[in-house]
Amino acid sequence: MTILSEYELLRLEKIKRNEKRLAELGLDKAKQNLKRSATAGKTPTQKKKKRAAAGTQTPQRSSRRLKRQPVLYEPMMDDEIIRKIDAPHSKKKVARTATSKFRCEIPMDLKSSPLSQKEKDLITKKMEEDFLGKFEEYLTEVDELSHQNRRNVVRQITKLHMGEGITYESRSYGWPDGCYFMKGKVIGPTDDILHLMEIAQTCEDDWGQDHGNGWLLRHPLKKLYMFQQYHLR
């Protein structure tokens, strides 16, 4: 009895699993018909008799392709192939388009725009001691973002509001250790957001540019500025 190696046992097991999968998909009959068509219609050719050479005869290599015989090959249907077969039956994801009910242009000629005390009092009153909740509500109902982008903006602004600051964690482009934007400062809707955006750009110039399409600092601060202006107007 021939003892099969671990590799051969795994191969036989995979072949059985693939044949079962082909049977479930109704492809087993097509496979058999394909093998029959490959061997059908062939006329047997008369083989030339060869005189046996004296002594031990070494086995000669032969090509099944040249003999026009089907290749003895069993396709190994991996899980990746099975996923591709099942893919057409899966539901396609539809990308959502971000919409906004409030438009606010960020002044390019201003690097600072502090609020008056009256404006600060107005915003503080509207926040009702729930700035982060109001901010997320604004991104959901007024300046609508996709779920992923909204979660990212809220996460970054939460870090700033909690005084944790923001650093750029990236294996290839990350900032040096200990480099944070506004660490130790509590940032909120009554702050000078335009000035914060100027500082954020300086941080990127000195420590490394954001390769995440602006979602590190620029977009979160822009949304915070629009949120501020929305409540002022």
ZISUL-V614964 format. One record per residue. PSI is psi as a letter, one per 30 degrees, with the letter a starting at -180 (999 if undefined). OMEGA is omega in whole degrees, -180 to 180 (none if undefined). Layout:
PSI&OMEGA / PSI&OMEGA
//
This chain:
k&-178 / k&178 / j&-179 / k&177 / l&180 / e&179 / e&-179 / e&178 / e&178 / e&-179 / e&179 / e&179 / e&179 / e&178 / e&179 / e&180 / e&180 / e&179 / e&177 / e&180 / e&178 / e&179 / e&178 / e&-179 / f&-179 / g&-178 / f&-177 / e&179 / e&179 / e&179 / e&180 / e&179 / e&180 / e&179 / e&179 / e&-179 / f&-180 / f&-178 / f&-177 / l&174 / g&-180 / k&177 / k&-179 / k&179 / k&-179 / k&180 / k&177 / k&178 / k&180 / k&177 / k&-179 / k&180 / l&-180 / k&178 / a&-179 / k&-179 / k&-180 / k&179 / k&-180 / k&177 / k&179 / l&-179 / k&177 / f&177 / e&180 / e&178 / f&180 / h&176 / l&179 / k&-179 / k&178 / i&-176 / k&176 / j&-179 / k&178 / j&-177 / j&-179 / l&179 / e&-180 / e&180 / e&179 / e&178 / e&179 / e&178 / e&-179 / f&-173 / e&-178 / f&-178 / f&-179 / l&-180 / k&179 / k&178 / k&-179 / k&-179 / k&178 / k&179 / k&-179 / k&178 / l&-179 / k&177 / g&-179 / k&180 / k&-180 / j&179 / k&177 / k&-179 / k&-178 / f&-177 / f&180 / k&177 / f&180 / k&179 / i&-178 / k&180 / l&173 / l&180 / e&178 / e&179 / e&178 / e&180 / e&-180 / e&-179 / e&179 / e&179 / e&-179 / f&-179 / f&179 / h&178 / g&178 / h&-177 / e&-176 / e&176 / e&178 / e&-178 / e&179 / e&177 / e&177 / e&-180 / f&-180 / e&-172 / f&-176 / d&180 / i&-169 / k&176 / l&173 / l&-178 / e&-178 / e&-179 / e&178 / e&180 / e&-180 / e&180 / e&-180 / e&179 / e&-179 / e&-180 / e&177 / e&177 / e&-179 / e&-178 / f&179 / f&179 / g&-179 / f&-175 / l&-178 / k&173 / l&-178 / j&-180 / j&179 / k&-179 / e&-176 / e&-172 / g&-174 / l&178 / l&177 / l&180 / k&177 / f&-180 / j&-178 / k&172 / j&174 / h&176 / k&-179 / f&179 / k&178 / j&-177 / k&180 / a&-175 / f&179 / g&-179 / l&177 / j&-173 / e&179 / e&178 / e&178 / e&178 / e&177 / e&178 / e&179 / e&179 / e&177 / e&178 / e&179 / e&179 / e&-176 / e&-171 / f&180 / k&-178 / k&177 / j&178 / g&180 / g&176 / g&173 / g&-176 / f&176 / e&-177 / e&-169 / e&-178 / e&178 / e&179 / e&177 / e&178 / e&178 / e&178 / e&179 / e&176 / e&179 / e&-178 / e&178 / e&-178 / f&176 / f&-177 / 999&none
//
